[in-house]
Amino acid sequence: MLGMQVSFNIWDVLINLVFSYIATVGFALTVNIPHRVIHWSGICGCAGWMVYWLVTEASGGRMISNTLGAFAVGLVAVVLAKWKKCPVTLFSVPGLVPLVPGAPAYMVVRRLIDGKYIAAHQMMMRVAIVTVSIALGFLLSTLFQEAWNKYIKRLKLREKRSEERRVGKECPYRC
């Protein structure tokens, strides 16, 4: 499925980039993200949406597309947070906005009001699957980052111990 050839033109990519950036920055402005990081939260949202869109274009399902998109948002948010020395939530919360299923959630409420309970239930299941997959992707990115940091810490500790042993062998008096 994911190995299929994907064909799209540059306008598709450009439109998706522009509108995901606008949606992310618009939400960031709404929730009063500091102005010095609004652009970068937009970049974070673009990264997540483009991963989602590319996986969807490659015939990935709704769940895997949202999971990988949220995973990308989580990774980019942590990198930007370390680089800009800001909390991760300044990038991750607006970055997840393009992935949120707003129109299907609206359709659920509308169908419930119209009395179309079976159609509303089907749509509600779609919304639930997308919501859970976004949460799963973000959770997996957090777990990946913690495992990566632990791995780097162990490497540095191993290197330090190796250096101490090497220095210890050169000095017979245990300096």
C-alpha positions, 0 to 999 in steps of 0.5 A: 500500500505505502509502496505505491507510486504517488503522483501530484503536481507542485500546485497541490503541494503549494496549496497544502503548505500554504493552507496548513500554515495559515490554519496553524498560525491562525490558531496560534494567534487565537491562543496568544502564542508569543509572536517570536515563535508564531512562524515556527509553530506554523512550520510545525503545523506544515510538517505534520500536515504534509506528512499526513497528506503524503501518506494519504496520497500514497494510499495510507489509511486515515489512521496511519496518516494521522498517526504519522502526521502527529508523530511528525508534529511531536518531533518537530515541536521538540526540536523547535522547543530546544532550538528556540528555548520555549515550551513544547506546547507552543509548537505542538498544540497549534501544530496539531490543529490541521489534523483535527477532524473539525468538519466531521465532528460538526457533521456528527452534531448536525446529524444528531440534531436532524435525527439521523442517529445511524449516520451520526454514529458512523461519523462519530466512529470516524472522528474517534478513530482520527482523534485516537490516532492523533493521540497515539502519534503524539504519544509515540513521538514522546516515547521516541524522544525519551528513548533517544535522549536516554540512548544519547545519555548512555553513549556519553556516559560510556564515552566518559567511562572509556576516557577514564579507563584510558587515562587510568592506564596511562598514569601508573600512580592513579593521578 
